[in-house]
């Protein structure tokens, strides 16, 4: 039972090895609408670097020299769109005429 943990003072010696090298970096600068600049390091061989980055003021910073692409929105299908998938405008006009005749016959 003579096993014990070796201790050291707080902050006395670092046991990390400093022999490693960092991967090459590329600095990317982002500018928000208020003019704040944020510079972020990314790996030099990164596949995609984002076009926007959040600024400390809460706004989105845009990468310098890049034009942000508008987000593609999905077209919302309306009732009219779904109706036109099932019937043509001519069919709808004929159906409207029939229903108007029925409604007028009931009214008189």
Backbone as JSON Lines, residues from 0, in Angstrom:
{"i":0,"aa":"X","n":[0.81,-1.19,0.0],"ca":[0.0,0.0,0.0],"c":[0.85,1.25,0.0]}
{"i":1,"aa":"X","n":[1.99,1.18,-0.57],"ca":[2.86,2.34,-0.61],"c":[2.63,3.18,-1.86]}
{"i":2,"aa":"X","n":[1.56,2.85,-2.63],"ca":[1.25,3.63,-3.81],"c":[0.68,4.98,-3.41]}
{"i":3,"aa":"X","n":[1.16,6.02,-4.02],"ca":[0.63,7.36,-3.75],"c":[0.66,8.17,-5.03]}
{"i":4,"aa":"X","n":[-0.15,9.17,-5.04],"ca":[-0.19,10.05,-6.21],"c":[0.84,11.15,-6.03]}
{"i":5,"aa":"X","n":[1.54,11.43,-7.08],"ca":[2.52,12.48,-7.04],"c":[1.8,13.81,-7.2]}
{"i":6,"aa":"X","n":[2.02,14.73,-6.37],"ca":[1.35,16.02,-6.41],"c":[2.31,17.14,-6.74]}
{"i":7,"aa":"X","n":[1.75,18.26,-7.13],"ca":[2.58,19.43,-7.38],"c":[1.76,20.67,-7.03]}
{"i":8,"aa":"X","n":[2.44,21.76,-6.91],"ca":[1.76,23.0,-6.59],"c":[0.97,23.48,-7.79]}
{"i":9,"aa":"X","n":[-0.05,24.26,-7.53],"ca":[-0.89,24.8,-8.59],"c":[-0.1,25.8,-9.42]}
{"i":10,"aa":"X","n":[0.01,25.54,-10.71],"ca":[0.7,26.45,-11.6],"c":[2.21,26.34,-11.57]}
{"i":11,"aa":"X","n":[2.75,25.36,-10.88],"ca":[4.2,25.25,-10.76],"c":[4.84,24.79,-12.05]}
{"i":12,"aa":"X","n":[4.37,23.69,-12.61],"ca":[5.0,23.14,-13.8],"c":[3.93,22.62,-14.74]}
{"i":13,"aa":"X","n":[4.14,22.83,-16.01],"ca":[3.22,22.31,-17.0],"c":[3.76,20.98,-17.5]}
{"i":14,"aa":"X","n":[2.88,19.99,-17.6],"ca":[3.29,18.69,-18.08],"c":[2.97,18.5,-19.56]}
{"i":15,"aa":"X","n":[2.54,19.56,-20.22],"ca":[2.25,19.48,-21.64],"c":[3.54,19.48,-22.44]}
{"i":16,"aa":"X","n":[3.48,18.8,-23.57],"ca":[4.63,18.76,-24.47],"c":[4.38,19.77,-25.58]}
{"i":17,"aa":"X","n":[5.31,20.68,-25.83],"ca":[5.15,21.73,-26.83],"c":[5.78,21.35,-28.17]}
{"i":18,"aa":"X","n":[5.86,20.07,-28.49],"ca":[6.54,19.67,-29.71],"c":[5.62,19.69,-30.93]}
{"i":19,"aa":"X","n":[4.29,19.76,-30.77],"ca":[3.36,19.73,-31.89],"c":[3.29,21.05,-32.63]}
{"i":20,"aa":"X","n":[2.89,20.98,-33.9],"ca":[2.74,22.19,-34.69],"c":[1.27,22.33,-35.09]}
{"i":21,"aa":"X","n":[0.83,23.56,-35.19],"ca":[-0.54,23.84,-35.58],"c":[-0.71,23.67,-37.09]}
{"i":22,"aa":"X","n":[-1.93,23.34,-37.48],"ca":[-2.24,23.25,-38.91],"c":[-2.21,24.65,-39.5]}
{"i":23,"aa":"X","n":[-1.9,24.78,-40.79],"ca":[-1.88,26.12,-41.4],"c":[-3.26,26.77,-41.33]}
{"i":24,"aa":"X","n":[-3.26,28.05,-41.05],"ca":[-4.52,28.79,-40.86],"c":[-4.68,29.86,-41.93]}
{"i":25,"aa":"X","n":[-5.93,30.19,-42.21],"ca":[-6.26,31.31,-43.08],"c":[-7.22,32.21,-42.31]}
{"i":26,"aa":"X","n":[-6.91,33.49,-42.22],"ca":[-7.75,34.42,-41.47],"c":[-8.85,34.94,-42.39]}
{"i":27,"aa":"X","n":[-10.08,34.94,-41.88],"ca":[-11.23,35.44,-42.63],"c":[-11.86,36.55,-41.81]}
{"i":28,"aa":"X","n":[-12.11,37.69,-42.44],"ca":[-12.67,38.85,-41.75],"c":[-14.13,39.03,-42.15]}
{"i":29,"aa":"X","n":[-14.96,39.27,-41.14],"ca":[-16.39,39.5,-41.33],"c":[-16.71,40.92,-40.85]}
{"i":30,"aa":"X","n":[-17.62,41.59,-41.55],"ca":[-18.02,42.96,-41.19],"c":[-19.53,42.99,-41.05]}
{"i":31,"aa":"X","n":[-20.03,43.53,-39.93],"ca":[-21.49,43.65,-39.75],"c":[-21.95,45.01,-40.26]}
{"i":32,"aa":"X","n":[-23.24,45.24,-40.24],"ca":[-23.83,46.47,-40.76],"c":[-23.34,47.69,-39.98]}
{"i":33,"aa":"X","n":[-23.08,47.5,-38.67],"ca":[-22.61,48.61,-37.84],"c":[-21.13,48.9,-38.03]}
{"i":34,"aa":"X","n":[-20.44,48.11,-38.85],"ca":[-19.03,48.37,-39.12],"c":[-18.06,47.6,-38.24]}
{"i":35,"aa":"X","n":[-18.57,46.75,-37.35],"ca":[-17.67,45.95,-36.51],"c":[-16.98,44.89,-37.36]}
{"i":36,"aa":"X","n":[-15.72,44.64,-37.04],"ca":[-14.96,43.63,-37.78],"c":[-14.63,42.47,-36.84]}
{"i":37,"aa":"X","n":[-14.84,41.26,-37.34],"ca":[-14.51,40.04,-36.61],"c":[-13.6,39.23,-37.51]}
{"i":38,"aa":"X","n":[-12.44,38.85,-37.01],"ca":[-11.51,38.03,-37.78],"c":[-11.44,36.65,-37.14]}
{"i":39,"aa":"X","n":[-11.73,35.62,-37.93],"ca":[-11.75,34.25,-37.44],"c":[-10.72,33.42,-38.19]}
{"i":40,"aa":"X","n":[-9.95,32.6,-37.47],"ca":[-9.01,31.71,-38.15],"c":[-9.7,30.4,-38.55]}
{"i":41,"aa":"X","n":[-9.54,29.99,-39.78],"ca":[-10.05,28.72,-40.27],"c":[-8.87,27.94,-40.84]}
{"i":42,"aa":"X","n":[-9.04,26.65,-40.93],"ca":[-8.0,25.81,-41.51],"c":[-7.78,26.23,-42.96]}
{"i":43,"aa":"X","n":[-6.53,26.24,-43.4],"ca":[-6.22,26.67,-44.76],"c":[-6.82,25.73,-45.8]}
{"i":44,"aa":"X","n":[-7.02,24.46,-45.45],"ca":[-7.59,23.51,-46.4],"c":[-9.06,23.21,-46.1]}
{"i":45,"aa":"X","n":[-9.77,24.15,-45.45],"ca":[-11.19,23.97,-45.14],"c":[-12.01,23.94,-46.43]}
{"i":46,"aa":"X","n":[-12.97,23.02,-46.5],"ca":[-13.81,22.9,-47.7],"c":[-14.76,24.08,-47.83]}
{"i":47,"aa":"X","n":[-15.43,24.41,-46.74],"ca":[-16.4,25.51,-46.79],"c":[-16.13,26.48,-45.66]}
{"i":48,"aa":"X","n":[-16.01,27.73,-46.01],"ca":[-15.91,28.8,-45.0],"c":[-17.23,29.55,-45.06]}
{"i":49,"aa":"X","n":[-17.9,29.73,-43.92],"ca":[-19.22,30.35,-43.94],"c":[-19.17,31.79,-44.45]}
{"i":50,"aa":"X","n":[-20.23,32.19,-45.17],"ca":[-20.32,33.56,-45.7],"c":[-20.7,34.56,-44.61]}
{"i":51,"aa":"X","n":[-21.35,34.09,-43.55],"ca":[-21.75,34.98,-42.45],"c":[-21.22,34.42,-41.14]}
{"i":52,"aa":"X","n":[-21.04,35.32,-40.18],"ca":[-20.57,34.95,-38.84],"c":[-21.22,35.9,-37.85]}
{"i":53,"aa":"X","n":[-21.69,35.41,-36.7],"ca":[-22.34,36.32,-35.74],"c":[-21.35,37.31,-35.13]}
{"i":54,"aa":"X","n":[-21.78,38.57,-35.1],"ca":[-20.96,39.64,-34.52],"c":[-21.27,39.73,-33.03]}
{"i":55,"aa":"X","n":[-20.39,40.36,-32.27],"ca":[-20.6,40.5,-30.83],"c":[-21.79,41.41,-30.51]}
{"i":56,"aa":"X","n":[-22.22,42.24,-31.48],"ca":[-23.36,43.13,-31.25],"c":[-24.69,42.43,-31.5]}
{"i":57,"aa":"X","n":[-24.64,41.18,-31.98],"ca":[-25.86,40.42,-32.22],"c":[-26.28,40.36,-33.67]}
{"i":58,"aa":"X","n":[-25.67,41.16,-34.54],"ca":[-26.0,41.14,-35.96],"c":[-25.14,40.09,-36.67]}
{"i":59,"aa":"X","n":[-25.45,39.83,-37.93],"ca":[-24.66,38.9,-38.72],"c":[-23.58,39.67,-39.48]}
{"i":60,"aa":"X","n":[-22.35,39.22,-39.36],"ca":[-21.26,39.8,-40.12],"c":[-21.14,39.09,-41.46]}
{"i":61,"aa":"X","n":[-20.86,39.83,-42.52],"ca":[-20.72,39.27,-43.86],"c":[-19.24,39.21,-44.2]}
{"i":62,"aa":"X","n":[-18.82,38.1,-44.8],"ca":[-17.42,37.92,-45.15],"c":[-16.99,39.01,-46.13]}
{"i":63,"aa":"X","n":[-15.85,39.61,-45.87],"ca":[-15.36,40.68,-46.74],"c":[-15.09,40.11,-48.12]}
{"i":64,"aa":"X","n":[-15.58,40.76,-49.15],"ca":[-15.36,40.34,-50.52],"c":[-16.35,39.3,-51.01]}
{"i":65,"aa":"X","n":[-17.24,38.84,-50.15],"ca":[-18.22,37.83,-50.56],"c":[-19.6,38.45,-50.6]}
{"i":66,"aa":"X","n":[-20.37,38.08,-51.58],"ca":[-21.75,38.53,-51.68],"c":[-22.62,37.4,-51.12]}
{"i":67,"aa":"X","n":[-23.39,37.67,-50.05],"ca":[-24.19,36.59,-49.46],"c":[-25.28,36.13,-50.42]}
{"i":68,"aa":"X","n":[-25.42,34.83,-50.53],"ca":[-26.45,34.25,-51.38],"c":[-27.78,34.28,-50.64]}
{"i":69,"aa":"X","n":[-28.85,34.71,-51.3],"ca":[-30.14,34.7,-50.62],"c":[-30.58,33.26,-50.34]}
{"i":70,"aa":"X","n":[-31.21,33.08,-49.21],"ca":[-31.68,31.75,-48.85],"c":[-32.78,31.33,-49.8]}
{"i":71,"aa":"X","n":[-32.68,30.1,-50.25],"ca":[-33.71,29.59,-51.14],"c":[-34.91,29.17,-50.3]}
{"i":72,"aa":"X","n":[-36.04,29.76,-50.62],"ca":[-37.25,29.43,-49.89],"c":[-38.1,28.48,-50.72]}
{"i":73,"aa":"X","n":[-38.75,27.6,-50.02],"ca":[-39.6,26.63,-50.68],"c":[-40.92,27.3,-51.01]}
{"i":74,"aa":"X","n":[-41.39,27.08,-52.23],"ca":[-42.66,27.66,-52.64],"c":[-43.78,27.03,-51.83]}
{"i":75,"aa":"X","n":[-44.62,27.86,-51.25],"ca":[-45.74,27.37,-50.46],"c":[-46.91,27.11,-51.4]}
{"i":76,"aa":"X","n":[-47.39,25.88,-51.37],"ca":[-48.52,25.51,-52.23],"c":[-49.81,26.02,-51.59]}
{"i":77,"aa":"X","n":[-50.56,26.78,-52.35],"ca":[-51.84,27.28,-51.89],"c":[-52.95,26.33,-52.32]}
{"i":78,"aa":"X","n":[-54.17,26.6,-51.84],"ca":[-55.32,25.79,-52.25],"c":[-55.52,25.89,-53.76]}
{"i":79,"aa":"X","n":[-55.31,27.08,-54.3],"ca":[-55.48,27.28,-55.73],"c":[-54.49,26.43,-56.53]}
{"i":80,"aa":"X","n":[-53.24,26.37,-56.06],"ca":[-52.23,25.55,-56.73],"c":[-52.64,24.08,-56.72]}
{"i":81,"aa":"X","n":[-53.12,23.61,-55.58],"ca":[-53.52,22.21,-55.49],"c":[-54.75,21.93,-56.35]}
{"i":82,"aa":"X","n":[-55.66,22.9,-56.45],"ca":[-56.85,22.74,-57.29],"c":[-56.45,22.66,-58.76]}
{"i":83,"aa":"X","n":[-55.51,23.49,-59.17],"ca":[-55.06,23.47,-60.56],"c":[-54.29,22.2,-60.92]}
{"i":84,"aa":"X","n":[-53.8,21.48,-59.9],"ca":[-53.16,20.2,-60.18],"c":[-54.2,19.14,-60.56]}
{"i":85,"aa":"X","n":[-55.45,19.32,-60.07],"ca":[-56.49,18.34,-60.33],"c":[-57.39,18.7,-61.5]}
{"i":86,"aa":"X","n":[-57.6,20.01,-61.75],"ca":[-58.53,20.44,-62.79],"c":[-57.95,21.59,-63.58]}
{"i":87,"aa":"X","n":[-58.45,21.76,-64.82],"ca":[-58.02,22.89,-65.65],"c":[-58.94,24.08,-65.37]}
{"i":88,"aa":"X","n":[-58.53,25.25,-65.84],"ca":[-59.35,26.45,-65.65],"c":[-60.68,26.31,-66.4]}
{"i":89,"aa":"X","n":[-60.65,25.7,-67.58],"ca":[-61.88,25.48,-68.36],"c":[-62.85,24.6,-67.58]}
{"i":90,"aa":"X","n":[-62.35,23.51,-66.95],"ca":[-63.2,22.64,-66.14],"c":[-63.81,23.42,-64.97]}
{"i":91,"aa":"X","n":[-63.04,24.27,-64.37],"ca":[-63.54,25.06,-63.24],"c":[-64.61,26.05,-63.68]}
{"i":92,"aa":"X","n":[-64.42,26.66,-64.85],"ca":[-65.44,27.6,-65.35],"c":[-66.74,26.86,-65.64]}
{"i":93,"aa":"X","n":[-66.66,25.67,-66.24],"ca":[-67.87,24.87,-66.51],"c":[-68.56,24.48,-65.21]}
{"i":94,"aa":"X","n":[-67.8,24.08,-64.23],"ca":[-68.36,23.7,-62.94],"c":[-69.03,24.9,-62.26]}
{"i":95,"aa":"X","n":[-68.43,26.06,-62.38],"ca":[-69.02,27.28,-61.8],"c":[-70.35,27.61,-62.46]}
{"i":96,"aa":"X","n":[-70.43,27.48,-63.78],"ca":[-71.69,27.74,-64.48],"c":[-72.78,26.8,-64.01]}
{"i":97,"aa":"X","n":[-72.45,25.51,-63.87],"ca":[-73.43,24.52,-63.39],"c":[-73.93,24.87,-61.99]}
{"i":98,"aa":"X","n":[-73.01,25.2,-61.11],"ca":[-73.39,25.49,-59.72],"c":[-74.21,26.77,-59.63]}
{"i":99,"aa":"X","n":[-73.89,27.77,-60.47],"ca":[-74.67,29.01,-60.47],"c":[-76.09,28.74,-60.95]}
{"i":100,"aa":"X","n":[-76.26,27.86,-61.96],"ca":[-77.59,27.52,-62.45],"c":[-78.4,26.82,-61.36]}
{"i":101,"aa":"X","n":[-77.76,25.91,-60.64],"ca":[-78.44,25.21,-59.53],"c":[-78.85,26.19,-58.45]}
{"i":102,"aa":"X","n":[-77.97,27.13,-58.1],"ca":[-78.27,28.1,-57.06],"c":[-79.39,29.04,-57.49]}
{"i":103,"aa":"X","n":[-79.43,29.45,-58.75],"ca":[-80.49,30.34,-59.24],"c":[-81.81,29.6,-59.3]}
{"i":104,"aa":"X","n":[-81.78,28.3,-59.64],"ca":[-83.02,27.53,-59.71],"c":[-83.64,27.38,-58.32]}
{"i":105,"aa":"X","n":[-82.81,27.22,-57.29],"ca":[-83.31,27.11,-55.93],"c":[-83.87,28.45,-55.43]}
{"i":106,"aa":"X","n":[-83.28,29.56,-55.87],"ca":[-83.69,30.88,-55.41],"c":[-85.05,31.28,-56.0]}
{"i":107,"aa":"X","n":[-85.39,30.77,-57.16],"ca":[-86.66,31.2,-57.78],"c":[-87.78,30.22,-57.55]}
